[in-house]
């Protein structure tokens, strides 16, 4: 396709999405839930087509240089497709926040005010690798009355097309408005640029992927972007910590699933307990084949071989692997300063039995999720009780932390008078 043809098609999709967003505002919660259940049935009905499309993507995986981990995220099988369908049904069961009255009041002049939760309108989702995001993003946006334009990566293009088609065809049987869920059917990079420039029709963009993708979208976008930058998560072991608890939290935060954004990347140890805790945690992690990169003091205290001297870049690296940076700090203030300087404002934890220290840490650490005596792996929409999430925002406006249905909404003010003039 020529550049002009790509632009024209993307902009036409934007125009169609704006019309669909208006149609979606007219649906009741019951109607939306019926459509979601029909979408789930559509996915199950087209299971064979989705798997066949996925095989095409897997066949091209080696040529695209995908790692084994990336291939696993790409791969779909009957179990994963059934999980996808069950996830859509779960969204149908979730509380619908749209239409809620957030606040109401009456002014002395008699004018009545309502602050009402509403859909954002039209949302663009730009993502990489995982075809399940096609379903997750589409149904969460739909539940909240938002029209969606999806732009997936080239490594999953056939899978994404098949899933989007199943959602659309299934949903239409129950009354899904036309163009509520649209997938850009090609992977030319120009489509991302045109999507980002389409502020006439698009209210918000959410990029899900690596730092390169997010930075590119932020640089081009003319509309608000909700970002999920690196998950450089910390655990700080305070001088008043239960060291066995600190060991369990550290190991779980790092090892339970190291390839995700809420996994631990930097461990900070208070100097007063470093002589006891450094060898305890070093031996445990070494037994689990975790590569340790420590500062000079940790190297001396750890008592294990093979610790790599930590450099400045280690404090700002999201390893997503069995690698952990470790530093001994003077005190609580030094830990807070390190996290606020090097962290990514994602999820950070203090392990301590000192309530005053914990309160200070939670007040002063500038992150979306700040834990006291709990693994950073709980930084997840399902673990928060939200049922589902579209991502974890490291921004402050308008959403922060796990983004669920409420975060896919805006609000408006409704005023009722009886002829008042100013």
C-alpha positions, -999 to +999 in steps of 0.1 A: +000+000+000+011+036-007+016+060+022-015+079+011-036+047+011-024+038+046-033+073+059-067+073+042-076+039+056-065+048+092-084+080+091-115+063+078-112+039+107-110+069+130-141+084+116-160+051+119-148+047+155-161+081+164-196+071+151-194+038+169-185+056+202-217+076+199-237+044+193-221+027+223-234+054+247-269+042+240-263+006+251-275-005+285-253-026+308-274-057+301-270-052+264-233-048+267-231-080+287-251-099+262-228-087+235-197-098+255-211-132+260-217-134+223-181-124+216-169-152+238-190-176+218-176-161+186-141-168+198-150-204+206-168-209+173-138-197+154-112-217+174-100-236+144-096-205+123-077-187+151-053-216+156-047-219+118-039-182+117-016-185+147+003-213+130+011-188+102+026-164+127+046-191+144+060-203+111+074-168+106+087-165+141+123-176+134+126-153+104+115-124+127+141-134+153+117-142+181+131-157+212+116-189+227+099-168+254+084-146+227+072-176+208+055-189+239+037-156+244+027-158+207+015-194+207-022-201+209-038-236+215-073-247+225-066-242+262-054-206+257-084-198+234-108-212+260-090-191+286-095-161+263-133-168+260-136-174+298-118-140+303-144-123+281-172-139+301-155-127+333-156-091+320-193-095+314-197-103+351-177-072+363-195-041+376-201-016+348-188+018+361-203+039+333-232+060+343-223+061+380-230+093+399-197+102+415-211+133+433-242+154+435-249+187+451-271+218+449-259+254+449-276+282+469-291+295+436-310+262+432-290+247+403-285+210+408-251+194+398-243+158+390-208+145+383-213+113+362-189+087+350-188+084+312-167+066+285-136+082+273-148+078+237-123+064+213-092+046+223-062+035+203-042+005+216-008-001+201+008-034+213+034-060+205+037-098+205+008-111+225-024-119+205-045-122+236-041-084+240-065-081+210-093-097+230-084-082+264-081-046+252-112-048+230-136-062+256-124-039+284-128-009+263-162-021+250-175-028+285-169+008+293-185+021+262-154+030+243-148+023+206-114+008+200-088+009+172-062-019+177-027-019+161-008-051+169+027-061+159+037-079+127+047-110+146+010-117+155-008-101+126-026-133+114-037-142+149-048-107+157-069-105+125-086-138+133-094-128+169-107-094+160-129-110+133-143-135+158-151-108+183-168-086+157-188-114+141-198-129+174-207-095+189-228-084+160-252-114+166-261-097+198-262-061+186-226-049+186-226-015+168-206-014+135-169-005+139-169-007+177-138-029+175-114-023+146-080-038+139-056-020+116-050-049+091-015-041+081+018-036+100+035-007+082+051+016+107+034+046+091+001+033+105+013+041+140+022+076+130-012+082+114-029+069+144-009+092+167-017+122+146-055+115+144-066+136+174-097+146+154-111+112+161-090+096+188-093+106+224-065+085+240-037+062+230-024+033+252+009+018+240+018-017+254+053-028+246+089-020+250+104+014+259+112+021+222+076+017+212+063+039+240+089+066+234+080+067+197+043+070+205+048+097+230+070+116+205+043+115+178+010+116+197-013+146+195-037+132+221-031+120+256-010+089+261-011+066+291+023+051+294+037+020+310+075+026+311+100+001+326+091-018+357+123-011+378+108-024+410+126-024+444+125-042+477+141-024+507+150-045+537+148-022+567+168-025+599+137-036+617+127-062+591+119-099+599+148-113+578+130-146+570+100-126+557+124-103+537+140-134+522+106-149+512+094-115+497+126-110+478+127-145+463+090-143+453+093-108+438+124-119+417+118-155+409+081-163+408+079-148+372+110-127+364+098-117+329+070-094+340+069-058+348+062-062+385+092-084+392+120-072+415+150-057+398+169-040+426+173-051+462+183-025+488+196-036+522+199-014+553+235-013+565+226-024+601+212-058+589+235-063+558+260-085+576+232-110+584+209-106+554+234-104+526+247-139+530+212-153+537+197-139+505+228-144+484+229-181+491+192-185+484+192-167+451+225-183+440+208-217+446+181-205+422+206-195+396+199-158+400+228-137+387+237-111+414+252-077+406+262-060+438+279-029+451+313-033+468+298-038+503+274-065+492+301-083+474+322-084+506+293-095+528+275-120+506+299-149+510+292-164+476+313-165+444+304-150+411+288-117+421+293-092+393+303-057+404+273-034+398+277-004+375+256+027+373+235+012+345+224-017+367+203+006+389+182+016+358+179-017+340+147-038+338+163-072+334+131-093+330+154-122+338+171-141+366+193-111+373+192-089+404+211-057+413+218-054+451+230-024+471+236-017+508+223+017+518+229+038+550+193+042+561+157+046+552+162+081+537+190+067+514+167+039+502+139+064+494+163+087+476+177+058+455+142+046+445+130+080+436+162+087+415+166+054+397+131+038+398+104+039+372+075+048+396+060+014+392+060-008+423+083-007+453+082-025+487+096-020+522+100-049+545+099-038+582+082-043+615+085-005+622+052+012+614+067+046+614+093+036+589+067+020+567+045+050+568+074+073+558+084+050+530+048+048+516+044+086+519+077+096+503+083+069+476+069+083+444+055+052+428+021+040+416+021+010+440+040+011+473+040-021+494+046-028+530+056-064+537+042-079+505+057-090+472+058-066+443+042-094+422+008-083+437+010-052+414-017-066+391-053-057+384-067-092+393-048-092+426-062-058+434-097-072+430-104-053+398-111-084+378-090-074+348-066-047+336-055-031+304-021-024+317-002-007+345+003+030+342+034+047+355+018+081+347+000+102+372-028+116+350-055+104+346-047+068+356-020+054+378-011+018+386-033-011+374-058+002+348-092-014+350-127-005+340-129+027+361-097+040+346-112+036+311-138+062+320-139+099+322-167+120+337-189+150+329-210+174+348-248+175+344-265+207+356-303+212+361-318+246+367-352+262+368-345+293+347-316+307+366-295+333+348-262+349+358 
